[in-house]
Amino acid sequence: MVIFDLICHNNHGFEGWFKDLPDLEEQLGAGLLSCPVCGDTDISRRPSTFGIGKSKAVSDRPVPQEGGQPIDMGALAEAKRAELYGRLETLSDMLREDFTDVGAEFTTEALKMHYGASPKRNIRGMSTEREESILKNEGIEFFKVPMLVRKSPAAS
């Protein structure tokens, strides 16, 4: 996997994980990527500082410190990952509890609510790109959120 830094038209920076550069370019060309903050699909790759070489040798670089003690960057990164995972877990739980799962009928249910054929309620489900285009053309706002899938104890 390769991590690329991406940015949307609204200047929200984020990263994406891809098999390789052609995989990223293919998904960008097909319009498959969207900003996790605003849902914008006008995404472009931006230069990453991660791969830019420095002239100083690694041993000459100062060690990041806090309070005079070296910072364990690996532990810091792991703590950040755990924090982000916890937030995604909280969001997933909230969506499971407060939104009705309509599965593949998401577009149909959203259209029914939009035109008053059924009462408005919080729904979640799945949709294809074509269905999403229909919803956008009808003026129906929605956004995509990744959800964690809980494995049952028997499946572990």
C-alpha positions, -999 to +999 in steps of 0.1 A: +000+000+000+011+035-008-002+066+011-008+097-010-017+132+003-048+145-013-067+178-012-102+188-022-114+219-040-123+234-006-087+229+006-094+200+030-063+179+032-065+142+038-046+110+028-056+080+009-042+045+007-038+029-027-022-001-043+002+021-063+003+054-083-017+040-113-044+029-088-047+064-074-047+079-109-074+055-120-097+063-091-091+101-095-099+098-132-131+078-125-142+103-099-143+076-072-127+097-045-145+122-022-134+145+006-142+129+040-149+164+054-172+180+028-179+152+002-163+172-026-153+150-055-129+175-071-098+158-056-062+162-065-029+148-053-006+172-034+031+170-027+039+150+004+067+160+028+071+124+038+092+114+008+112+146+005+149+140+013+169+162+036+206+171+033+213+163+070+222+128+080+196+111+102+221+111+131+226+149+128+189+157+131+177+168+165+155+143+184+120+157+190+117+164+227+091+174+252+101+185+287+137+176+280+128+140+272+129+124+237+095+118+222+088+082+211+074+090+176+062+055+171+042+055+203+028+090+194+017+078+160+001+047+175-018+068+200-031+090+172-042+060+153-060+046+184-077+080+189-089+082+153-101+046+155-120+053+187-137+083+170-147+062+140-160+036+164-181+062+183-194+075+150-203+040+137-221+032+170-241+065+168-251+057+131-261+022+141-282+035+170-298+066+155-302+058+118-325+032+103-305+008+080-324+006+047-296-012+029-297-011-009-331+008-007-313+040+004-320+059-028-357+048-029-363+058+007-345+091+004-366+100-027-398+090-008-390+112+021-380+141-002-413+140-020-434+135+011-444+099+004-430+087+037-422+106+069-387+121+073-363+101+094-326+094+097-316+066+073-284+049+063-276+024+036-258+018+003-260+035-031-243+033-064-227+062-082-257+063-106-281+065-076-260+092-060-261+112-092-300+109-091-301+121-055-278+151-063-299+160-093-331+159-072-315+182-046-312+156-019-283+161+004-264+131+017-229+122+027-208+090+028-193+078+060-172+047+065-186+024+092-168-002+112-182-037+108-186-055+140-177-092+139-199-115+160-180-134+187-186-166+168-168-152+137-137-142+156 
